[in-house]
């Protein structure tokens, strides 16, 4: 059996998304910046996609800008948010995605901001009192805290954080890559200035994303060179990516509750069976708390075992099971997970992130745990 439990890294494209994209690979090939009929036809399709995304998020089309993915969208919001609004202080956490953390570190290294990182408890939760104290002491700050952590699944309360940020005049950005398409985001009521999406996290194409920026917190462009994206992103648009991400988001919203129910059942079954079958298993962060974590992510900490130490992911792969040791974006690196380090995770224990989608089954869970039992020897 082949099992794909690495959906937090990327998801399989929905066939209906591929169908929506195909005409723009074949017959609808015009450059959307061209004034002739071939170009106008494609331009119209892009604007329909923008309108669809805005409609689903309860935003204005003028607040949606298509990008190459979540990383570019994060960089744009952070770098241009700081520069446009004269921000000199930023608040974040040590377990943000590197698209956020490294960008803020570069800005600090260049002397553009002072960066404050919030303290975390052993489960990876931020300290809201410290956040408020920093906001009080540093007016006109930038706050960047992700909606859900891509490795341990912890959910942040965007409403609470956004209200605090608004109270103290801060620019609030959130990396919502892991929750877009899995949770609703009502941008008319949510107190947030910028959020981002990557299409491949909800069964859309890789290389597609978008940035939302609230109309009263406009920022200047990050990429220059043309008037595309309403003068906000130079360069010929990734038309098939834009068509694909809009279709994927539309499909996600059509039955979001059904998808959540299905995936939660898989995650709950995984937790219950794993706990029963492998003594000493633990879960990193809040990932085993169904109320406080992403329903798509489970980060498992296994007891020390010399037989599999450092080889567990490789051994799982040999059994046809794809999972991750942390963030896929650093899977080729020799260093471990910065998220687990921030939680003071015991390096003697192997950690595996299993992440699920609506295409997974309970049978795949049973197969995976059976193989873990075969592979894993708990040392006495």
N, C-alpha and C positions, 0 to 999 in steps of 0.2 A: 504493500500500500504506500502511496505517496501522500504525505500530509504537509500542508502549508500552514504553519502557525507563526508567520512573521508579518502579519498584516499591518502592524504599526510601522514597518519599514516601507512596505508598498502593498497595494491590493491588486488583485486581478481585475482587468477591465471588464465591465459589464458589456455583454454583446450588443445591447441597445445603444451604448455609448459609441461603440465601434461603427455601428450602422449609421449613426448620426454624423460621424466624422467622414465616412467614406466619400460622399459626394464632393467634399472639399479637398480630397486628394485626387479626384478624377476630373469632373467637369467644372466645378466652381473653383477655378485656380487663379482668378484675377487678384491683382494687388489692391488691397482695400483703400490705398491712398490714390489710386488712379480714378480719373473722372469719367471714364467710359463705362459702358454697361457691365462689362465683366468685373470691373472694380467696384461699381456701385452695388452689385449683387452681393458681393462678399462683405462690403461695409455694412450693408443692411443686416446681414446674418450676425456680425459681431455685435451690433447695437441691440439686436433682439436677445442675444446671449447676455449682454450686460443688464438689460432690463429684467430678464428672468432671474439672474442672480440677485439683483436689487429687490425684486418682488419677494423672493423667498426669505431674504434677510430683513425685510421691512425697512429698506434703505432707499435712497434716491440713486438712480443710475449715475448721476454725476459724482457719486461718492465711491464708485467701484472702478478700480484700475487693474487691468490684467497684467500679469507678470510671468516670469519663467518658473515660478514656484514659490514656496514659503520662504526660502532663504533670501531671495531677492526682495520679497515683500517686507520681511523683517528688517533687512539692511536699509531699505528705503525709508521705512517709518522711523527708525532710530536715528540714522545719520541726518536725514532731512528734517525730522522733528526737532532735533537739537539745534541745527543751524537756523531753521526758519524762525523758531520761537525764542531764540537767544537763551537756551537752557544750558546751565553750567553744572547741574547736579543730577545724577540718575540713581534710581533705586531698583535693584533687581534681587535675584537669589542665586546661590551657587549651583543650583540644579537646573537652570534654564538650558534650553537647547543651545548648542554652540553658535547657531546663527544669530542668537541674541547675545550670549555671554561674550563671545570673541569680538563681536562688533562693538560692544560697550567697552571692552578692554582696550581695543584699538583707539577708540575715541578718548579714553583716559590717557593712554600713552602719548597721544598727540597733544595733550593739555587742554582738550576742549571741554571735558567734564571731570568732576570728581565722582567716583563710583562707590556707592554704599551697597553692600550685599547683606541681606537679611539673615538673621540666625534661624536655624532649623532645629526642630526636635528630632528624636531618634527615628520618627516615622516620616520625616521630610516635610513637616508642616511649618509654614512661616509663622512669625510672631506678629499679629496685627497691631499690638501695642507699640512695638518697635517701628513698624511702618508709619503709624500716626506720629510718633515722636520725630522721625526723620522728616516727614512732610511739614510738621510745625517748624522745625529748625531750618528747613531749606525751601522757601517759597519758589514757585515756578520750577519744580523738579519734573523729571521724566520718570514715570513708573512703568517698568516692563516686567510683567509676571504672566506666565503662561496659564492658559485655562486648564490644561491637563498635562502632566509630565509624560513624556514619550517613553520613559523607561519603567517607572514605578506606578504610573497611572494616577497619581494624586490629583484630585480636582481642587482648584481654587475657586473661591466665591467671587466671581467677577462683579456682581452687584455690590457687594460690600467693599471690595477694593476700589471699584470705580467711584462709589459715593465718597469715599475718603479722599481719593485723588481730586475729585471735583470740588470738595469742600476747601481744599488747600491750593487750588489753582494749578494742579499738576496736569501734565499731558500723559494720559494713560493708554499704553499699548499692550496688547496681549497676543502672544503666539497661540493661535487657535487651530493650528494645523491638525492636531490629533482629535479635536472635537467637532470640527466643521464636517457636516454631513452625518454626524452621529447624534448631535444635540441641536435644538433650535436656538437661533440667535436673533432676538428681536432688537434691532439696532435703533428703533425709535424710542425704546424705553431703557435699554442697557446703557449705563453711563460709561461709555468707552469711546476713545478718540480714534483708535486705529486697531484693526485686527487683520489676520492673514489666513490664507488657505493654500493648500497644495492638492491638486486634483487627484493625484495618485493615491491619496490616503482614503478616498471614498469611491473607489472603482472607476476613476477617470484616468486620463493619460498622464504619464510623467512629463515634466517640462511645462506644466501648466499650473497657474496659480492666480491669485488676485489679492489685492490690498484694498481694504476699506479705510477711508479717512473721512471723519466727520466734516461736514461742509464748513462749519465755523472754526475748524482747526486745520485749515489747508496748509500743505507743505510744498516746497519747491521740488522740481524733478531730481532724481538720482542719476538717471541715464539721459544724456543729452544727444542731440543729433537729428531730431525730427519732431514733427508736431503730433505724432501718434498719441493715442490714449489721452486726448484732450490736452495736449502739450505736457503731459506728465511722464511719458516714457518714450524716448526716441527709439526708433527701430521698427522695421516691418513686423507687424503682429504675427504671432504664432496662431494662425487662423484655426487649424485643426485642433490645437490645444484649447483654444477658447470655446469652440463649439463643444468639445468633449467635456470640459469642466462644468459648463452650464448644464449639459444634459445629465451628467453624473449627479450634480447637486439636486436637480429636479427629481431624479429617480430616488435619491436618498430621502427627500422630503415626502415623497408619495406614500411611503410606508415606514417611516422612521420608528414608530412605536412597535410595529411588528418585527423589524430588524432587531431592535433592542431586546425585546422579549426572547427572541430566538438565541441571540448571542449571550445574554445573561444566563440562559439555561445551560449553555455550553460551559461558560466560565464557572458557574456554581457546581456543575457535575465534575469539572476538572479539580476544583478545590477539594470537594468531598472525597473523591476517589483517591487523589494523591495523598491527602492527609491520612487516609485509612491504609494505603498500601506501602507508604515509605515513612517509617518512624523518623522523627527528628526533622521533618521538613518544616520550613518556615517561609514567610512571604515578605518581600521587601516593600518598604513604604506602606501605603494603605491599599496595596493592590488587591488584597483579599477581602477588603471591606466593600461590599457591593453598593453601599450608599455613598461612599466617599471617594470612589475611584472610577476610572474609565471602565465601562463594561467590556471593552475590547482588549484590555491588557491585564496580564497576570505575571508578576515577577517572582520567580520561585528561587528560594535559597535552600540548597541541599547540604546535608551534613558532610563533613570531611570524608573523602574516600580516595585513597591512593590509586585505586584502580582506574578512576575516571578523572582525576585531578587535571584540569586544563584541557581535557580531551572530550568532555561531555558533548559539546556541540558537534564536534567531528564525528563522534560515535552515533549521535542521533541522525546526523546527515547520512551516514552509512546505512541506517535503517529506513531512509526515505523521509525523515522528519526534518523540516526546515523551521528553525527557531533562531533566537538571537541572544547574545550575551549582554546586550545593552542597546545602545543606539547604533542602528545600521550605518549611520553617516560616519562612524569612526571604526567600522568593523575591520578595516585594513590596518589599523594602528596597533602598535605594540603596547600602548598604555591601556590600563583598564578604564572602567566607567567612572567619569567624574561625578556622576550622580551617586553611585554606591560609595565612593570615597567620602563624599560629603555626609553620608549617613553613617560613616565609620563601620562599614560592612566588614565582617570577618573575611580576610582574603583566603583563608583556608577552605571556605565554603564556595562551591560552584554556584553561580547564579545564572538562571536562564529566563529570558522574557518570552513567554508564549503570548501571542496576540491573535485575535480571532476576527472573523468577518461573517457576514450572512451566508457565505458559501460553505462554511465549516459544518461538521456533523458530530453528533455524540459518538458515533462509531470511531471517528478519528481520535477523539479524546481517549477512548478505551484502548485503542491500538498504541497510542503514544505512552500511556501509563504502563501498559504491559511491557513495552520496550524499555522504559525507564527502570522497571523492576529487574529486567534481565541484565541491563547494563550496570546498574548501580549496586555497589556493595558497600554497606555501611560498616565501617571499621569499628571493631569493639576495642 
